[in-house]
Amino acid sequence: MAKKKHTTPGTIAAQNRKARHDYSIEGNMETGLVLTGSEVKSLRQGKASLVDAWAGERDGELWMFNCYIPEYASARNIGHEDRRPRKLLVHAREFDRLLMSIKREGATLVPLSIYFNDRGIAKVDLGIATGKRQYDKRQTEKKRDWERQKARLVRENS
């Protein structure tokens, strides 16, 4: 029997680059993701988008909202809805810890990336984030520019 072909381990299917600019990420957590077959196929093509996606609690479970996974073109009659809420899988303790941080600290759960692990299973890197103000964004940009200039100077002088 032939071995199943999976994408290479750690293959990123979708990434939310804007999240690190708009939020300060305090912690990360890997969660599972409940998907249909056509959604997995579409993710493997790398056409998903996490812009404006967020996670939250609904009916005592953790869900990801507003994540765009386009329909798989080769799916016959059974497709999927583009922006449907998708259930996230976490342990009960992790779920309680996430809810506590959201309610107590006013944090937000932001999906940072969707990727395939070494077994070919789709996972979501979920970040516990707080919003940045405009001056925070400027300070981060200045710090990053200074680090680049410093590295350039060290390279030129060595």
C-alpha positions as CSV (number, residue, x, y, z in Angstrom):
1,M,0.0,0.0,0.0
2,A,1.3,3.4,-0.9
3,K,2.2,5.9,1.8
4,K,-0.1,8.9,2.1
5,K,1.4,12.1,0.7
6,H,1.2,15.0,3.0
7,T,2.6,18.5,2.7
8,T,5.9,19.0,4.3
9,P,5.8,19.3,8.1
10,G,5.1,22.8,9.3
11,T,3.7,24.0,6.0
12,I,1.8,27.2,6.6
13,A,-1.5,27.3,4.8
14,A,-2.5,30.8,6.0
15,Q,-0.9,33.5,8.0
16,N,-2.1,36.7,9.7
17,R,0.9,39.1,9.3
18,K,-1.2,42.1,10.2
19,A,-2.0,40.7,13.7
20,R,1.6,41.2,15.0
21,H,1.4,44.9,13.8
22,D,-2.0,45.6,15.3
23,Y,-1.7,43.6,18.6
24,S,1.0,42.8,21.1
25,I,1.0,39.0,21.4
26,E,1.4,37.8,25.0
27,G,1.2,34.1,24.4
28,N,0.6,31.4,21.8
29,M,-1.4,28.2,21.8
30,E,-1.7,25.4,19.3
31,T,-5.3,24.3,18.8
32,G,-7.0,21.7,16.6
33,L,-9.5,22.8,13.9
34,V,-12.7,21.0,12.8
35,L,-12.8,21.1,9.0
36,T,-14.7,19.5,6.1
37,G,-12.9,17.6,3.3
38,S,-13.2,20.4,0.8
39,E,-11.8,22.9,3.3
40,V,-8.7,20.8,3.9
41,K,-8.1,20.5,0.1
42,S,-8.5,24.3,-0.2
43,L,-6.1,24.9,2.7
44,R,-3.5,22.7,1.1
45,Q,-3.6,24.9,-2.0
46,G,-2.8,27.9,0.3
47,K,-5.6,30.1,-0.6
48,A,-7.0,30.9,2.9
49,S,-7.0,34.2,4.6
50,L,-6.9,35.1,8.3
51,V,-7.4,38.9,7.9
52,D,-10.1,40.0,10.3
53,A,-10.4,36.5,11.8
54,W,-10.9,36.2,15.6
55,A,-11.7,33.4,18.1
56,G,-14.2,33.4,20.9
57,E,-16.6,31.4,23.1
58,R,-20.0,30.3,21.9
59,D,-22.2,27.8,23.8
60,G,-19.3,26.7,26.0
61,E,-17.0,25.9,23.1
62,L,-14.2,27.8,21.3
63,W,-14.9,28.9,17.8
64,M,-13.0,30.8,15.1
65,F,-15.0,33.4,13.2
66,N,-14.6,35.3,9.9
67,C,-11.8,33.0,8.6
68,Y,-11.9,32.9,4.8
69,I,-11.3,29.5,3.2
70,P,-12.5,29.6,-0.4
71,E,-14.5,26.7,-2.0
72,Y,-12.4,23.9,-3.5
73,A,-13.0,24.1,-7.2
74,S,-13.0,20.3,-7.7
75,A,-15.5,19.6,-5.0
76,R,-18.6,18.3,-6.7
77,N,-22.0,19.1,-5.1
78,I,-20.8,19.3,-1.5
79,G,-18.8,22.5,-1.0
80,H,-18.6,24.6,2.1
81,E,-19.5,28.1,3.2
82,D,-16.5,30.5,2.8
83,R,-16.7,32.3,6.1
84,R,-18.5,29.9,8.4
85,P,-17.6,29.6,12.1
86,R,-15.2,26.8,12.7
87,K,-14.8,24.9,15.9
88,L,-11.4,24.9,17.7
89,L,-10.3,21.9,19.7
90,V,-8.6,22.6,23.1
91,H,-8.4,20.8,26.4
92,A,-10.9,21.8,29.1
93,R,-8.1,23.4,31.2
94,E,-6.7,25.4,28.3
95,F,-10.2,26.6,27.4
96,D,-10.8,27.8,31.0
97,R,-7.5,29.5,31.1
98,L,-8.2,31.3,27.8
99,L,-11.7,32.4,29.0
100,M,-10.2,33.8,32.2
101,S,-7.6,35.8,30.3
102,I,-10.2,37.2,27.9
103,K,-12.6,38.2,30.7
104,R,-10.0,39.4,33.2
105,E,-7.4,41.1,31.1
106,G,-9.6,42.3,28.2
107,A,-7.4,40.3,25.8
108,T,-8.5,39.0,22.4
109,L,-7.9,35.6,20.8
110,V,-6.3,36.2,17.3
111,P,-5.5,33.3,14.9
112,L,-1.9,33.9,13.8
113,S,-1.6,31.1,11.3
114,I,-3.1,27.8,10.1
115,Y,-0.5,25.1,9.3
116,F,-0.2,21.4,8.9
117,N,1.7,19.4,11.5
118,D,4.0,16.5,10.8
119,R,1.0,14.1,10.7
120,G,-0.7,16.3,8.1
121,I,-3.4,17.6,10.5
122,A,-4.5,21.2,10.3
123,K,-3.6,23.3,13.4
124,V,-4.2,26.9,14.4
125,D,-1.6,29.0,16.1
126,L,-3.8,31.1,18.4
127,G,-2.4,34.2,20.0
128,I,-3.6,35.9,23.2
129,A,-3.4,39.5,22.2
130,T,-4.0,43.0,23.5
131,G,-4.5,45.9,21.1
132,K,-1.8,48.4,20.3
133,R,-2.3,52.1,20.2
134,Q,-0.9,54.2,17.4
135,Y,2.1,55.4,19.4
136,D,2.9,51.8,20.4
137,K,3.1,50.9,16.7
138,R,5.4,53.8,16.1
139,Q,7.7,52.8,18.9
140,T,7.8,49.2,17.6
141,E,8.7,50.5,14.2
142,K,11.5,52.7,15.5
143,K,13.0,49.9,17.6
144,R,12.9,47.6,14.5
145,D,14.6,50.2,12.3
146,W,17.3,50.8,15.0
147,E,18.0,47.1,15.2
148,R,18.5,46.9,11.4
149,Q,20.8,49.9,11.4
150,K,22.8,48.5,14.3
151,A,23.2,45.2,12.5
152,R,24.3,47.0,9.3
153,L,26.9,49.0,11.2
154,V,28.3,45.8,12.8
155,R,28.6,44.1,9.4
156,E,30.3,47.1,7.8
157,N,32.9,47.4,10.7
158,S,33.8,43.8,10.8
